[in-house]
Amino acid sequence: MDIKRVVIVGGGTAGWLAANHLGKAMLARSDVSVTLIESSDVPPIGVGEGTVPDIRHTLSSFGISESEFIRECDATFKQSIKFVNWMDKHVHGDGNFFHHLFDVPHSAEAKVLTKRWLDNHSSDKHYGDYLSPQHQICELGLAPKDITTPQYQADLAYAYHLNAGKFAQLLAKNATQKFAVEHIDANVTEVNCNNDGMITSLKTDKFGQLQFDFYIDCSGFNSLLIDKTLNVPFKSVSDTLLVDKALVVQVPTEPDDEIPPYTIATAHQAGWIWDIALSSRRGVGFVYSSKHMSDEDAVTKFDKYLGNKKNEVEYRQIPMKVGYREKFWHKNCVALGLAQGFLEPLEATSILLTDFCAKFLTQRFPTNVSQMEYLEQRFNQSMQYAWERVVDFIKLHYCISDRTDSAFWKENRENKSIPISLNKRLKLWEDFIPVKDDFFSQFEVFFLENFLFVLYGMNYKTATEEKCTMSDAEIKTHFDRRESYDKYLRNKLPKHRELIDKIKKYGLQTI
């Protein structure tokens, strides 16, 4: 049987990202239709507001103007995640920080610079500042480009902060207008399967019975198809990633307030706080482990961080079931987004994994039911590897911290909570600086440079005996060039809010 009718159940960022990827891919197959069913009765979670640099390529591939995106989604530029107090305050000082930057040197150069930085560890220079000019640009609150730079191009790598609800609306408009995706507003009341366990149809409250050949579950934590219908088990990783709740709030800002060009991630005794600045508000969340902190204490500490705002704004609590499905593709159904899994908001993994998985799905989308068995196996094997490596990367932030001020941080350092795969890499990196060959798969999601910024931003001890492959003269030449380039960027790049305001007024160049 040919696959001609594809349906996505659920909207939001995940559903509409999938709709754009599939809609674009199916334009070449005129006999295939893509439909998205979502319910206007179901409010979006609306807290996935951080992205990684790959999103620029995705938006460009969809034909979305960067100027339109920034204007319609209240978007701002994100050049880094600034991690505050992730290390012992008594050793490194209160307010200690490091940047996980997006602009990185060539991998061979990174190894040399890392070796020199380790050899001169008595220096007060931040590791990120040693490797990239973006550290200074972030600390000065500057943008990654100026108004004359064409859309999606820049002097420094960047991603975005965005209003998740408005982002979904922009993606919906793009998918329906450019890629002929049909949009249905209805509640799915029943899911029907045949004797082989394949989904055959959906019953809706407004349009009755609707039949499709292939089903994509983007119904969020509800997981209507993959869980409630197909009963695919959920694999918890709560023994590894200990946080399980979040308090979230939106805080209005003034039109002339500075906009940090990075996410702020501030650690506390049982988790961390995200702080994301859009053009007219901040999205702030208090992530914590209910095993190590009561809900009452969480509210008190969150309110202290915000400067006693609980009488002015409403704090919303979100439970976090941390883990992912044992299978992401089962029979004629693929789960994406929160229906697939969730690994807490650190490092903006939710949108990243949704985009990554949706793109991978379209590269080998079945044309006939006979192809599904081997494609299912391929998809599940690849995506499981990707999810496991993301768990490793998130856990890295916790397990190499030298904080010992609470049971939460101590438990994160216990061997039993650290995945074997991560432990093996950490053991290797005790003696050798990480290199590109340590990340051998395209399904790593996070690569060498991501690990370098976190490892050495948190002062990981690599006692390497390797010889530096650059002479003192070559190192001096490198930093002389860096100094000139740093000065050039500081003089060229505008303040972050200044650029956002100009884009809203004039737009970026299209070529």
C-alpha positions in Angstrom: 0.0 0.0 0.0 1.3 3.4 -1.0 1.6 6.1 1.7 -0.3 9.1 0.4 -2.0 10.7 3.4 0.2 11.9 6.3 -1.2 13.5 9.4 0.5 15.3 12.3 -1.5 15.2 15.5 -0.8 18.3 17.6 0.5 21.8 16.8 2.9 24.0 18.8 6.5 24.3 17.9 7.0 20.5 17.4 4.0 20.0 15.2 4.6 23.0 12.9 8.3 22.3 12.6 7.4 18.8 11.5 4.8 20.2 9.1 7.3 22.5 7.4 9.9 19.8 7.1 7.4 17.2 5.7 5.5 19.7 3.7 8.6 20.9 1.9 9.9 17.4 1.4 6.5 16.3 -0.1 6.2 19.1 -2.6 8.0 16.8 -5.0 5.4 14.1 -4.5 2.2 15.7 -5.7 0.2 12.6 -4.8 1.0 13.0 -1.0 -1.0 15.2 1.3 0.1 16.5 4.7 -2.5 17.5 7.3 -2.0 18.9 10.8 -4.8 18.5 13.4 -4.6 20.6 16.5 -7.1 21.6 19.1 -7.6 25.3 20.0 -8.9 24.0 23.3 -5.5 22.8 24.4 -3.2 25.6 25.5 0.5 25.4 24.5 3.2 24.9 27.2 5.0 27.9 25.7 8.3 27.8 27.6 10.6 26.4 24.9 12.2 29.8 24.1 15.8 28.9 23.5 17.4 27.5 20.3 20.9 26.5 19.0 22.6 27.8 15.8 21.3 25.0 13.5 17.9 26.7 13.7 19.2 29.4 11.3 19.7 26.8 8.5 16.3 25.4 9.2 14.5 28.7 9.0 16.4 29.7 5.9 15.5 26.3 4.3 11.8 27.0 4.9 12.1 30.3 3.1 11.3 32.4 6.2 12.7 35.9 6.2 14.9 36.5 9.2 13.6 40.0 9.6 10.0 38.7 9.5 10.9 36.0 12.1 12.5 38.6 14.5 9.6 41.0 14.1 6.8 38.4 14.5 8.3 36.2 17.2 9.8 38.9 19.5 13.1 37.2 18.8 16.5 38.2 20.1 20.0 36.9 19.4 21.6 34.2 21.5 25.3 33.8 21.3 25.9 31.7 24.4 24.6 30.3 27.6 26.2 32.0 30.6 26.5 29.5 33.5 26.6 31.3 36.8 27.5 29.7 40.1 27.9 26.2 38.7 31.1 25.9 40.7 32.0 26.2 44.4 31.5 29.8 45.5 34.2 29.4 48.3 36.8 28.3 45.7 35.8 30.3 42.6 33.9 33.2 44.2 30.2 34.1 44.4 29.0 34.8 40.9 31.6 32.6 39.2 30.7 32.0 35.6 31.7 30.6 32.2 30.2 30.9 28.7 29.2 28.0 26.4 29.9 30.0 23.3 28.6 29.4 19.8 31.5 30.8 17.8 34.4 28.4 17.9 37.9 28.0 16.4 38.9 25.1 14.1 39.1 21.8 16.0 42.9 21.5 15.6 43.4 25.1 16.8 41.1 24.4 19.7 43.3 21.6 20.9 46.5 23.7 20.8 44.8 26.6 22.6 43.3 24.3 25.2 46.8 22.8 25.8 48.3 26.2 26.3 45.4 27.3 28.6 45.9 24.2 30.7 49.6 24.8 30.9 49.0 28.4 32.1 46.0 27.7 34.3 47.2 30.2 36.9 46.0 32.9 34.4 42.8 34.7 35.3 41.6 34.6 31.7 38.4 32.6 31.2 38.7 29.6 29.0 36.0 30.9 26.6 37.8 34.2 26.3 41.0 32.3 25.5 39.4 30.5 22.6 36.9 32.9 21.1 36.3 36.7 20.8 32.6 36.0 21.4 33.2 35.9 25.2 34.0 39.6 25.2 31.2 40.5 22.8 28.7 38.7 25.1 30.1 40.4 28.2 29.8 43.8 26.5 26.2 43.1 25.5 26.9 43.4 21.8 25.0 41.8 18.9 26.6 39.1 16.6 26.1 41.2 13.5 25.1 44.7 12.3 22.2 46.0 10.3 24.1 45.8 7.0 24.8 42.1 7.4 22.5 39.9 5.2 19.9 37.7 6.9 21.2 34.5 8.5 24.8 35.7 8.1 27.0 37.2 10.8 30.4 38.0 12.2 29.8 35.5 15.0 27.7 32.3 15.3 24.3 32.8 16.9 20.9 31.2 17.6 17.8 32.9 19.0 15.5 33.5 21.9 11.9 33.6 20.9 8.3 33.7 21.9 7.2 30.0 21.5 3.6 30.7 20.9 4.3 33.3 18.2 6.9 31.0 16.7 4.3 28.3 16.2 2.0 30.8 14.5 4.7 31.9 12.1 5.6 28.2 11.3 1.9 27.5 10.8 1.5 30.3 8.3 4.6 29.2 6.4 3.6 25.6 6.2 0.1 26.2 5.0 0.9 29.0 2.5 4.2 27.6 1.0 4.0 23.9 1.5 0.2 23.2 1.1 -0.2 21.7 4.6 -3.9 21.4 5.5 -4.7 22.7 8.9 -7.7 21.2 10.9 -8.9 22.6 14.2 -10.5 19.7 16.1 -10.2 17.4 19.1 -9.2 13.8 18.4 -11.6 11.8 20.5 -10.7 8.3 19.4 -7.8 6.5 17.7 -8.6 3.3 15.7 -6.2 0.4 14.9 -6.4 -2.8 12.9 -5.5 -6.3 14.1 -1.8 -5.7 13.2 -1.6 -2.7 15.5 -1.5 -0.2 12.7 -3.4 3.1 13.2 -6.2 3.2 10.6 -8.2 6.4 11.5 -8.9 9.2 13.9 -12.3 10.2 15.2 -12.7 14.0 15.7 -15.4 16.0 17.4 -15.9 18.3 14.4 -15.2 16.2 11.3 -16.0 12.7 12.3 -13.8 9.8 11.1 -10.6 10.8 9.2 -8.4 8.1 7.6 -4.6 8.5 7.0 -1.7 6.2 6.0 1.0 7.6 8.3 0.7 9.3 11.7 3.0 11.7 13.5 2.4 12.2 17.2 3.2 15.8 18.2 0.6 15.8 21.0 3.1 16.8 23.7 3.2 15.2 27.1 -0.2 13.8 26.4 1.4 11.4 23.8 -2.0 10.4 22.4 -0.7 8.0 19.7 2.6 6.6 20.8 1.6 6.1 24.4 -2.1 6.0 24.9 -2.8 4.1 21.7 0.3 2.1 20.9 1.5 1.7 24.5 5.2 2.3 23.7 7.0 2.3 27.1 8.7 5.4 28.5 12.3 5.1 29.6 12.9 7.3 32.6 16.4 8.9 33.2 15.5 10.4 36.5 18.3 8.5 38.2 20.7 10.4 36.0 19.0 13.8 35.5 17.6 14.7 39.0 15.5 17.7 38.3 11.8 17.0 37.9 9.8 20.3 38.4 9.9 23.9 37.1 8.3 27.2 38.1 7.9 29.5 35.2 7.0 33.2 34.8 7.0 36.0 32.3 8.4 39.3 33.5 7.7 42.5 31.5 10.7 44.7 30.7 11.1 48.3 29.7 11.7 49.4 26.1 15.2 50.7 26.9 16.3 47.8 29.1 19.5 46.1 27.9 19.0 42.6 26.4 21.7 40.1 27.3 22.8 38.3 24.0 22.8 35.0 25.9 20.7 32.8 28.1 21.6 33.1 31.8 21.6 29.8 33.7 22.2 30.3 37.4 22.7 27.3 39.6 21.1 27.0 43.0 21.2 24.4 45.8 18.8 22.0 44.0 18.9 22.9 40.4 19.2 26.0 38.3 17.3 29.1 36.9 17.0 30.1 33.3 16.6 33.8 32.4 15.8 34.6 28.7 15.3 38.2 27.5 13.1 38.9 24.6 12.4 42.4 23.3 9.5 43.1 25.6 9.8 40.6 28.4 11.9 38.0 30.2 11.0 34.3 30.4 12.3 32.9 33.7 12.1 29.4 35.1 13.2 27.8 38.3 14.2 24.2 37.7 14.6 22.0 40.7 14.6 18.5 42.2 11.5 17.8 44.4 13.6 15.2 46.2 16.0 17.9 47.3 13.7 21.0 47.7 10.1 21.5 48.7 7.7 23.3 46.5 7.4 26.0 49.2 11.1 26.6 49.3 11.3 26.7 45.5 8.7 29.5 45.4 10.5 31.4 48.1 13.9 31.1 46.4 12.5 31.9 43.0 10.8 35.0 44.3 14.1 36.1 45.9 15.8 35.8 42.5 13.1 37.8 40.8 13.1 40.5 43.5 9.8 39.8 45.3 7.5 39.6 42.3 4.9 37.0 43.4 2.3 39.6 44.1 2.7 41.1 40.6 3.1 38.0 38.4 1.8 34.4 38.4 4.2 31.6 38.9 3.2 28.5 37.0 4.4 25.0 38.0 5.3 22.4 35.4 6.0 18.8 36.3 8.9 17.3 34.3 8.9 13.6 33.4 12.5 13.2 32.3 13.2 10.5 29.8 12.2 9.3 26.3 10.3 6.5 24.5 11.9 3.1 24.2 10.9 3.4 20.5 10.2 6.6 18.6 8.8 4.9 15.5 6.3 2.1 16.0 4.2 0.6 13.1 2.9 3.6 11.1 3.5 6.2 13.8 6.4 8.4 14.7 6.6 10.6 17.8 8.3 14.0 17.7 8.7 16.7 20.3 7.5 16.2 23.8 5.6 13.1 22.8 9.0 11.6 22.1 10.6 12.6 25.3 12.0 15.5 27.4 15.4 16.1 29.1 14.9 19.3 31.0 15.5 22.8 29.5 19.3 23.0 29.9 21.1 23.6 26.6 17.8 24.1 24.7 17.5 20.4 23.8 13.8 20.3 23.2 13.6 22.3 19.9 17.0 21.0 18.9 15.9 17.4 19.1 12.6 18.0 17.4 14.2 19.8 14.5 17.0 17.1 14.3 14.5 14.2 14.3 12.0 15.8 11.9 14.8 16.5 9.4 16.1 13.0 9.7 12.6 11.5 9.2 12.1 13.4 5.9 15.4 12.2 4.5 14.1 8.6 4.3 10.3 8.9 4.4 8.5 5.8 3.4 6.6 5.7 0.1 5.1 2.3 0.7 4.1 0.3 3.8 6.6 -2.4 2.7 9.5 -0.1 3.5 8.4 0.8 7.1 10.0 -2.1 9.0 13.6 -1.4 8.0 13.1 2.4 8.1 11.6 2.1 11.6 14.6 0.1 12.8 17.0 2.6 11.3 15.2 5.6 12.8 14.9 4.1 16.2 18.5 3.1 16.4 19.8 6.5 15.2 17.5 8.5 17.4 18.2 6.4 20.5 21.9 7.1 20.1 21.2 10.8 19.7 19.0 10.9 22.9 21.6 9.0 24.9 24.4 11.4 23.9 22.2 14.4 24.8 21.7 12.8 28.3 25.4 12.5 28.6 26.0 16.2 27.7 23.4 17.5 30.1 24.7 15.3 32.9 28.2 16.6 32.2 27.2 20.0 33.6 26.2 18.5 36.9 28.7 15.7 37.5 31.9 17.7 37.0 30.8 20.6 39.2 32.9 20.9 42.4 29.9 22.2 44.4 29.3 20.2 47.6 27.0 22.6 49.4 23.9 20.4 49.1 22.8 16.8 48.8 21.7 17.6 45.2 25.2 18.4 44.0 26.7 15.6 45.9 24.3 13.0 44.4 25.0 14.3 40.9 28.7 13.4 41.4 28.0 9.8 42.5 29.2 7.2 40.1 25.8 5.4 40.0 24.1 8.5 38.6 26.6 9.0 35.7 26.0 7.0 32.4 28.7 4.5 31.6 29.3 6.1 28.2 30.0 9.5 29.8 32.2 8.0 32.5 34.4 6.4 29.9 34.8 9.7 28.1 35.6 11.5 31.3 38.2 8.9 32.2 39.8 9.4 28.8 39.8 13.2 29.2 41.6 13.0 32.5 44.8 12.2 30.4 43.9 13.5 26.9 42.4 16.7 25.6 39.2 15.9 23.7 39.6 15.7 19.9 37.2 15.5 17.0 37.7 11.7 16.7 36.1 11.3 20.2 32.8 12.2 18.6 32.6 9.7 15.7 28.9 9.8 14.9 26.8 12.3 13.1 24.1 11.6 15.7 26.1 13.0 18.6 24.0 16.3 18.4 26.6 18.0 20.6 30.1 17.9 19.4 33.7 18.6 20.4 33.5 22.4 20.9 30.4 22.1 23.0 32.1 19.7 25.4 35.3 21.8 25.5 33.5 25.0 26.6 31.7 23.1 29.4 34.6 20.9 30.5 37.2 23.7 30.8 34.7 26.4 31.6 34.2 24.3 34.8 38.0 23.7 35.2 38.1 20.0 34.4 41.5 18.6 35.3 43.2 17.1 32.2 46.7 16.2 33.2 47.9 15.8 29.6 51.5 15.0 28.7 51.0 15.9 25.1 53.4 18.3 23.5 52.1 21.6 22.1 52.3 21.7 18.3 52.7 25.5 18.1 55.8 27.4 19.1 55.7 30.4 21.4 56.2 32.6 18.4 53.2 31.1 16.6 51.1 31.4 19.7 52.1 35.1 20.0 51.2 35.7 16.3 47.8 34.0 16.9 46.9 36.2 19.9 48.2 39.4 18.1 45.7 38.6 15.3 43.1 37.9 17.9 43.6 41.2 19.6 43.2 43.0 16.3 40.1 41.1 15.4 38.6 41.6 18.9 39.1 45.3 18.6 37.5 45.3 15.1 34.5 43.5 16.5 34.1 45.8 19.5 34.1 48.8 17.2 31.8 47.4 14.6 29.1 45.6 16.5 26.2 47.5 17.9 24.5 47.0 21.3 22.0 44.1 21.1 18.8 46.1 21.7 20.0 48.7 19.2 20.2 46.1 16.5 16.9 44.5 17.4 15.2 47.9 17.2 16.8 48.6 13.8 15.7 45.3 12.4 12.1 45.9 13.5 12.2 49.3 11.7 14.3 48.7 8.6 14.8 44.9 8.3 18.0 43.0 7.3 19.5 42.8 3.8 18.0 39.9 1.9 21.1 39.3 -0.2 
